[in-house]
Amino acid sequence: MLGNNDIWAKICKIQASLKKVVLLTEQVGETETLIQVTLEQRNALDHIIRATSRELKVAKMDASPAEEDANYIQENYDKALGHVYRGFFDACDWSCIVLREKVTETLQPYTTECITKVLPDYYSRLRPRLDQLTKEVSRIREAKDIADNQNIIPQVDTYETTIMEMIDLVDELKTKTPSLEEYTEVAETERKKAELKGWVKNISLVLLGAIISVILSELFG
């Protein structure tokens, strides 16, 4: 294991980022993790166990040459890295979808007027930034390449940063939900008052017309 410090560092780093994305997305999006993410983690663990077992001479079935052992170990660590890398990208892809759906779900009950009053910078800052981050996700996915060993961690860092900013935007929207509710309730109360006032005015006009009609009838009838 000591001879594989570099690959271990990458696996640990990616797994930590994956866990962070999953936990925060579950919390913000109020949903369960995509099963594919769990499957990739399980497959990564399987390869790690195979490599470690061979390194520790556990479950070694034959007296294979040291070179063959080294190749087997390296091959399984490489596969483990590939699985956790794909798991991270699956987690971020899933997170992006969940977060955009959460934005729609959060704002769907409210009118454009309500959103503009409570979140005056939604259409000028929040929404455009969310769209920009979505485009950034597409760019990151296009650059995804497990064979690009030197850029694996920079790719992970970039995607993690993008998702974290999306989570911050959704959190910001969620904190405004009480204000959106309050504005909607006040607006509805005012609408009902105006509607009632209109009814009273109409009824008053009808009654006034009837009274005038009776008076005129008495006077000139």
Sequence and secondary structure as in RCSB ss.txt:
>XXXX:A:sequence
MLGNNDIWAKICKIQASLKKVVLLTEQVGETETLIQVTLEQRNALDHIIRATSRELKVAKMDASPAEEDANYIQE
NYDKALGHVYRGFFDACDWSCIVLREKVTETLQPYTTECITKVLPDYYSRLRPRLDQLTKEVSRIREAKDIADNQ
NIIPQVDTYETTIMEMIDLVDELKTKTPSLEEYTEVAETERKKAELKGWVKNISLVLLGAIISVILSELFG
>XXXX:A:secstr
 GGGHHHHHHHHHHHHHHHHHHHHHHHHHT    HHHHHHHHHHHHHHHHHHHHHTT S  S   HHHHHHHHHH
HHHHHHHHHHHHHHHHHHHHHHHHHHHHHHHHTTS HHHHHHH TTIIIIIHHHHHHHHHHHHHHHHH  TT GG
GHHHHHHHHHHHHHHHHHHHHHHHHTHHHHHHHHHHHHHHHHHHHHHHHHHHHHHHHHHHHHHHHHHHHH 
